[in-house]
Amino acid sequence: MKPLGLWTLPNAITWYRVAAAVPIILLLVNGSNAALWAALGLMVIAEVSDGVDGWVARRTGQVSAVGKILDPMADSLYRVSVFTAFAANRWMPVWMLIVMAAREIAQAHLRIVAESHIGTMAARWSGKIKAAAQGVSQLGITFLFAFWLLLLVTTALSVWSFLDYVWLIYSARSARKTVQFSKQP
């Protein structure tokens, strides 16, 4: 993988999720119908950008170490921001926000540990399923204004995804092999 700068097209698409977090929070907390519809529109674009950035990176040969780190960080920041607005609106219990935020923070630290010991940690299916569940929950809750069961399932998937990553690192370190990791250039 050749070194690429921070400002590639795929990274710019990823940066949208970071930039969209603040206006989405403000719109959700505002709570008017117009604000909720505007938030929903920005959220749909954010969810689409989550799939498009990686596709564009692979398609244009702009896969980079920066992008591999930036993408999951942008996802975490964006999604935790939206869930924080949900908790502020009392659309979800605070304990669910704490579980999901703790998972994202711990996952970021696991990525750092993996990077220093066995290489860049590739995305796992459990993480992709968790991200899809979070996206569906966020869009569904904004559109329906609350759906507790959907949040409960999303919280459980967040925990499962985190445990899957922990198991991967534990297995790889104990077996001294690089399972589903890619090495840095």
C-alpha positions in Angstrom: 0.0 0.0 0.0 1.5 3.3 -1.0 1.4 6.3 1.4 -1.5 8.7 0.7 -2.3 12.0 2.2 -5.0 12.8 4.6 -7.2 14.6 2.0 -8.1 11.9 -0.5 -11.6 11.5 -1.8 -12.4 8.5 0.4 -11.2 10.3 3.5 -13.2 13.4 2.6 -16.3 11.2 2.4 -15.4 9.8 5.8 -14.9 13.3 7.2 -18.5 14.0 6.4 -19.6 11.8 9.2 -17.5 13.7 11.7 -18.7 17.1 10.4 -22.4 16.0 10.3 -22.4 14.9 14.0 -22.9 18.4 15.4 -25.7 19.6 13.2 -27.5 16.3 13.6 -27.3 16.6 17.4 -28.6 20.2 17.3 -31.4 19.2 15.0 -32.4 16.2 17.1 -32.4 18.2 20.3 -34.4 20.9 18.7 -37.1 18.4 18.2 -39.4 20.2 15.8 -40.8 18.2 12.9 -38.7 20.1 10.4 -35.6 19.6 12.4 -36.2 15.9 12.8 -36.7 15.5 9.0 -33.5 17.5 8.4 -31.6 15.4 10.8 -33.0 12.3 9.2 -31.7 13.5 5.8 -28.2 14.2 7.1 -28.2 10.8 8.8 -29.2 9.0 5.6 -26.3 10.7 3.9 -24.0 9.7 6.8 -25.0 6.1 6.5 -24.5 6.0 2.8 -21.1 7.6 3.2 -20.1 4.8 5.6 -20.4 2.3 2.7 -19.2 4.6 -0.1 -15.9 5.7 1.4 -14.4 2.2 1.4 -15.8 1.4 -2.0 -14.3 4.6 -3.5 -10.9 3.9 -1.7 -10.7 0.4 -3.2 -12.0 1.4 -6.6 -9.6 4.3 -7.0 -6.6 2.7 -5.4 -6.6 5.1 -2.5 -6.8 2.6 0.4 -4.5 4.1 3.1 -3.4 3.5 6.6 -4.9 6.8 7.5 -8.3 5.8 6.0 -8.2 2.5 7.9 -7.9 4.4 11.1 -10.1 7.4 10.3 -13.1 5.4 9.1 -13.8 3.5 12.3 -13.0 6.6 14.4 -15.5 8.7 12.3 -18.1 6.0 12.6 -17.7 5.9 16.4 -17.8 9.6 16.9 -20.8 10.0 14.6 -22.8 7.2 16.1 -22.1 7.9 19.7 -23.0 11.6 19.1 -26.4 10.6 17.7 -27.0 8.2 20.6 -26.1 11.0 23.0 -28.8 13.2 21.4 -31.2 10.3 21.8 -30.4 10.0 25.5 -30.7 13.7 25.9 -34.2 13.5 24.4 -35.0 10.5 26.6 -35.5 8.4 23.5 -33.1 5.7 24.9 -31.9 4.8 28.4 -28.6 6.3 29.5 -27.2 2.8 30.3 -27.5 1.8 26.6 -25.5 4.9 25.6 -22.9 4.1 28.2 -22.6 0.5 26.9 -22.3 1.6 23.3 -19.9 4.5 24.1 -17.7 2.2 26.3 -17.6 -0.3 23.4 -16.4 2.3 21.0 -13.7 3.7 23.3 -12.5 0.2 24.2 -12.5 -0.8 20.5 -10.3 2.2 19.7 -7.8 1.1 22.3 -7.9 -2.5 21.0 -7.0 -1.1 17.5 -4.0 0.6 19.0 -2.9 -2.5 20.8 -3.4 -4.6 17.7 -1.4 -2.1 15.6 1.6 -2.2 17.9 1.6 -6.0 18.2 0.2 -7.6 15.1 -0.7 -5.0 12.5 -3.7 -3.0 11.4 -6.9 -4.7 12.6 -9.3 -5.3 9.7 -13.0 -4.8 10.1 -14.8 -7.9 11.3 -18.3 -9.0 10.3 -19.5 -8.6 13.8 -18.5 -4.9 13.6 -20.2 -4.5 10.3 -23.4 -6.1 11.6 -23.2 -3.8 14.7 -22.7 -0.7 12.5 -25.7 -1.7 10.3 -27.8 -2.3 13.4 -26.8 1.1 14.9 -27.6 2.8 11.6 -31.0 1.2 11.3 -31.7 2.0 14.9 -30.7 5.6 14.5 -32.7 6.1 11.3 -35.7 4.2 12.7 -35.8 6.0 16.0 -35.5 9.4 14.3 -38.2 8.5 11.9 -40.5 6.7 14.4 -39.3 8.9 17.4 -38.7 5.9 19.6 -38.5 2.1 19.4 -36.9 0.6 22.5 -36.6 -3.0 21.3 -34.5 -1.9 18.4 -32.2 -0.1 20.8 -32.0 -3.2 23.0 -31.0 -5.4 20.0 -28.4 -2.8 18.9 -26.9 -2.6 22.4 -26.6 -6.4 22.5 -25.0 -6.5 19.1 -22.5 -3.8 20.2 -21.5 -6.0 23.1 -21.2 -9.1 20.9 -19.1 -7.2 18.4 -16.7 -6.0 21.0 -16.3 -9.5 22.5 -15.6 -10.8 19.0 -12.8 -8.3 18.6 -11.4 -9.2 22.0 -11.5 -12.9 21.2 -9.7 -12.2 17.8 -6.8 -10.4 19.5 -6.6 -12.9 22.3 -6.5 -15.8 19.9 -4.0 -14.2 17.6 -1.6 -13.3 20.4 -1.9 -16.7 22.1 -1.4 -18.5 18.8 1.2 -15.9 17.6 -0.4 -15.6 14.2 -2.0 -12.7 12.3 -5.6 -13.8 11.8 -7.5 -11.3 9.7 -5.0 -8.5 10.1 -3.1 -6.7 7.4 0.4 -5.5 7.9 1.4 -1.9 7.7 3.7 -0.9 4.9 
